[in-house]
Amino acid sequence: RYTRIMRRLTVTMVLAAALLVAAGAAAHADIVTTTDPGQVHFLSDPVGAMKAAREKVAAGDVTGAIRDLGRYVAAHPGEAGPARLLGDLYYRVGDFSRAQAAYEAILAYNPADKETHNRLGTVYATLDRVDEAIEQFNASLPGTDSVPDLVTLHQRRGDFKQYQGSMERLASSFPYDADLQAELGRVYSASGRPNDAIVYYRRALDDDAQSLDALNWYGLALMDLHDNTTAIVQFAKCTALDPSDYACVANTGAAYLSLGLLNVAEPFLVRARDIAPEQPEALVNLGYLADARRDWKGAVAWYLRALAASPYSRDAYIDLGYEYENHQLYPQAEAVLVKGITVDPTEGRLHVLLGLTYQAIGHPDLALSQFKLAETSGDPAIANIARQSFIALTDTAPPTAAPTPHY
């Protein structure tokens, strides 16, 4: 699921930037060679640097993007955008120490940078430094979508009820604070209470009808309730305010996919990919679209592309594992699903698919253990599939956890 800022611990999540110098592009002088041989100075062009890096990442050259962006950042130590996005790239390739250093360097000269607090929180959460992650995510609010991560971390720490209670008291004490109302809505969404969440998204929109975040989150809550048609209305309000808002464009495509309107969904997903080619969500859903059109090899290519862009995309692992398992490519399925479980060990769909894979290759003991793990899934449908598969282990055609559109 894509919210507005950063992927899930999932999920997930983000942007990249670098400086790309095209041979002969003198009219757009990204670099200037001085009269001193061997010395090259980068002109300041943070927007161009970010655009160039996205193109490199989309083309699969993450190493090149990191190399070029590192040079640019070294030449412009005060530009937070490219430096932050360099940290994002390091995070994506699993170099957490460099990602942490990049974010901490930004906060040293701009301690109020909420986006950077959000990303540093993600690094700490990935490293299981729960208290430090919570501190960083709190410092990022309002202004980022850190609440789902805070919900996960407080659940991990065992004080979620206290956290939820404090948010409820704050929202009650400041009923006209749109940010607080939306934050409480996110708490409810992240804990599986979309109806309650919608109440607070509406309150936030009453105070700020042009909040892109609230419009997007309202639409997501409606999708949780399977009201995709009304969700599309909310996303349309968002894109009318900002046609380049990746979240609302991508989620419009996901909503149309959920309605089975493949041809209508496709241009939204393509546009979302063009807006942010380094983001995995639209790529995953383009894979789902290919699968729905019975082009499973094309779907696999999209899922692999999503993982190249974001190795921590849980949904890409789920759908890629499904394709491999469904087409009896069991060694590939096992490798993908095991990797996916290291990214998100609580995701029931991954455990179900791995259990089905083990069952197919004749390891019933391993299959049973995976089905048991999946039974604890917070998704009742997945937990039910796991229970059925556990009971009917010898069935020749157990239920499958097919992919679904991701939003």
N, C-alpha and C positions, 0 to 999 in steps of 0.2 A: 504494500500500500504506500502510495506516495502522498505525503502531506506537503507542506510548502517548502520547508527548508532542507532538511537533510534526511535522507533515506532512513530506513529502519535499522536498528541494531540487528536490524535487518539489516534491520534492515535495515538503514540503511541507511551513508550515504553519500564525494559529490562533485562540485565543479572543478575544472582544471584550467591552467593557463600557461602559455609560453610564448616566446617570440619566434616567429618563423620568417626567415629572410628569403624572399624569392629572387632567384638570379635575374638580374636585369631590371628589377622593379625599382628604378631610380626615382620614379615619381612618388612612391610611398617609401621614403627612406627610413626604414626601421633602424638601421645602423649607419653610422658614419665612421669611416676610417680616417684617423688623424694622419698628420704628416709624419708622426713618429711611427716607424715601421713596427708592426706586431701589436700595436695598441688599438683596440676597438672600443668605442663608447656607444652604449645603447641610448638612443633618444627615448624620452618618456612617452610611452604609448601603452598604458595598462589595458585599455579596451582591445587594442589590436593584439596584445600579448595573450589575453584570455581567449579571444576568438581563434587565434592560431593554434593554441594548445588544444582547444576543443576539437579542432580539425585533426590534429595529430592523434588524440586519444580515439576519436571516432574511426580513424584509419588503422588503429591497432598499435600505434607507435607510442606506447606509454613511456618507454625508456627515453625516447627522443624528446617527448614533452617535458619530462622531468629535467633532462639535461639543459634544454634551452631555457626553460623557466628558471632554473637555478642560476643561470648566467644573468638573466634579466633581473631577478630579485637581488642578486649580489650588487648589481649596478644601481639599484633603486631601493635601498634598505627602508625607506620611509613609506613605500606604497603598500598599503595593507591588502588591497585586493589580490594582486598577483602572489604576494607572500602567503596569504591564506589559502589560495588555490594550490600553491605548491605543497602546502601541508596536506591538502585534500588528496593530492596525487600520491604522496608518500603513504597516507593512510590506506589508499586503495591497493597499493602493492604490498601492504603488510609491514612497512618500515615505520613502526609506531614511534620509535625514539626520535627519528627525524621529523615526523609529523608533530609530535609534542614540542620539539624545539622550535619548529616554525611558528606554531601558534603562540607559544610563550614569548617569543621575540616580538610578536605583534602587540601582545598585551603589555609588554614592558613599556612601550611608548603610547599605547592607546588602551588603557585598562577598561574603558567603557565599551569596547567593541563586542557587542552581543553575539554577532555571528561567530566570532572567534571563540568566545566562551562556550558556545554550543558545540563547536567542533572539538575543542579540548576536552569537553565532557564526554564526547563519544570515544575519544582515545582512552580516557581513564576507564570508562565503562567496559570497553573491549579488554582492557588489562585487568578487569575485576577490581579496580580501585574504587569501590562503590561510594564511599564517603566523599572522596575528591570529585567524583563524577557528579554527584548530587549538588555539590557546591557550585560547580561550573554551570550546570544546567539552570540552577536557580539564578545565577548571575546573568544568564542570557535572556531572562524574561523581563518584561514582555518584548515581543519582537521576533522571536523564533518559535519553532514548533518543538520545544523541548519537553512538553508535558507528557507525551507517551513514554519517553525515556525515563522521566521521573517516576511515572507509575510503575514501570518495570523494575526500576532500582529500589523503590520503596517496598515493592512486593518481595524483592530479593533480600532486602534488609529486615523485613518482617514488621515494618511500621506503616504499612499502607493505610490502614484505617485512620491512624492519627494524621497522616498527610492529607487524606481525603477530607477529614473533618476540618482541618485548618483551612483548606481551600473553600469549603462550604461556608465557613464563618466569614472569610474575607469577602466572598461574593455577596453574602447577605448584608454585610456591613457597608459595602460600596455598590449598591444596586445599579448605579449609572456609570460604572466603570466598565466600558466595553471589553477591555483587555481581560479583566478578572472574570467577567461572565463567560468569555470565550475559553479561557483557561479551564474553568470548571467544566465546561462542555467537553473539552478534550480529556479531562480526567474520566468523565463518564463514558466517552467513546472508547478510550483505551481499556476500560474495565468492562466492556461489553454491555453498556446501557445506552444504546443509541436514542431511545425515546427521551430519556432524561437529558441527554446531550443536546438534543434539538431545542429544548426549552431555553437553554442558555445561549445557544447560537442565535436564536431569535432575539433574545434580550440584547446580545452584543450588536446585532444588526439594527435594532431599534435605536441604539445610540450612535452607530456608525454604519450607515447603509452601504458604504463603499469599501468596507473591509474585505479585501481579497481573501484573507485567511478565513474569516468567518463564513464567507460564501462557499469557499472550497470545502471547509469542514462540515458545513450544513449539508452540502451535497453528498459527502462521504457517509454521513450518518444516515441519510436517506437510502443510499446504496446498501448499507448494512441492513436496512429494513426491506430491501428488495424493491424499493420504490424508485426505480431507475429513471422513469419518465420525469418525475418531479425533480430528481437530482439534476437532470440535464438542464432544467430551467434555472437552477441555482448556478451551475457552472456557466451557463450562457450570460447571466448577469455579471459574473466575474470576468469573462473574456470580453464582454462589451466595455468594461472599464480598462482592461489591459489585455489586448489580443496576444501579447507575448508571454502571458503567465503560463509557464510550463505545467504547473500542477493542474490548473483548471482545463487546459487544452487536453492534456493526457487523460485526465479523469473523464472528460466528455467522451473520448474514444472508448474508454473502459466501460462506461455506462451503455453506450450503443452496442458494444460487444456482448454485454450481459443480456441485452434485449434480442440478440441474434441478428442485429442489423449490420452485417459485416461490411457491406459496401459503404454505408454511412460512417461507420467507425473508422475506416481506413484513412481518409484524409486528415482526420484529427490526430491519429497516431503518427502519421508521416510528418505533420506540422510540428507535433511535440518533439519528434526526433530531430527535426531541423532546428528547433529552438535551442535544444540542449542535447546534442548528439552523444554526450558523455554520460547521460543519465540512463539507468538501466530499465526503468519502468515501461517506457514506450517501446523499447526494444523487446522486452518480454512479451508485451501484448501484441506486437507484430508477429512474434513467434506463435502466439495463441491463434492469431488470425490465420496464419499459414496452416496450422494444424486443423482449424475448423474447415479449411478448404481442402483438406485431405492431402496436404503437402507436408508430410512429417519431416522429410529431410530439410525442407526449407525452414520449418519450425526449429529444428535442431541448430541450424546455422544462426538463426536469430538469438536463440538462448545462449549459444557460445559467444556471440558478439556481446550480449548483455554481460556475461561473466568477464569478458575481456575488459569491458568498461568498468565493472564494479564486482570484484571477486567476492564481495560480501552480500550479493543479491540473493536472498533466500528464495524468492519466487522463481528465479532462473534455475536454481538447483532443483526445485520441486518439479517444474515442468520438463526440464531436460531429463531428470531421472524417470519421470513418467514415460517419456517417449522411448527411452532405452529399454525400460522394463516392458512396455507394451509391445515392443517389436523384438523382444527376446534377445536383446543385446545385454545379457546379464553382467558380464564383467564391467562394461562401461557404466551400467546402471549402478552397480555396487560402488564403484569408485566415486561417481558423482554424488550419490546419496550420503556416503560416509563423509565426504568433504562438506556437504551441506549441513549435516548434523553438527560438525565442528563449528559451523557458523552460527547455527541456532539449534541447540540441543533440545529445546522445548517444542519444536514444531512437529506436531503429530503427523502431518502428511508425509514428511520425510521418513518417519519411523514406519508408517504403514507401507510405503513403497519399498523400503528396504526389507521389511518383513516379507512382502510378496516376492521380492527378488530371491531372498534366501529360500523361501518355500519352493520356488521354481527350480532352483539348482540343487535341491535335496538336502537342505540344512534346517529341518523343522525346529530344532532346539533354538537356533539363532532367530528363526522367524518368530517363534513364540515370544522371545524376549523383546523383540521389536514391537510386536502387537501390544504387549503389556505396557511398554513405555508410551505407546500412542494412546492407550486408554485414558491417560491422564491429561489428554489434550483439552484445552479450553473450548474447542469447537465441538459441540455435541455430535454433529454429523460425523466428524472424523473419529471421535471416540466410539461411536456406534459401529462404524466400519471395522475398527480395530477389534471390538468385542466379537462381532460376527466372524471375522477372520480367525480369531483365536479359537472360537468354538468349532468352526468348520475348517480346521486346518487341512484336512484331507480333501476338501472340495476341489474339483478340477477347475472351477471358474469362480474364485472368490471375488467379492466386490473390489473395484479398483478406485483409487483416489485420483480421478482424472483432473487435468489442469482446469483452472477457471481464470477468467480475466482478472488482472491485478490492478488495483487502484489505490 
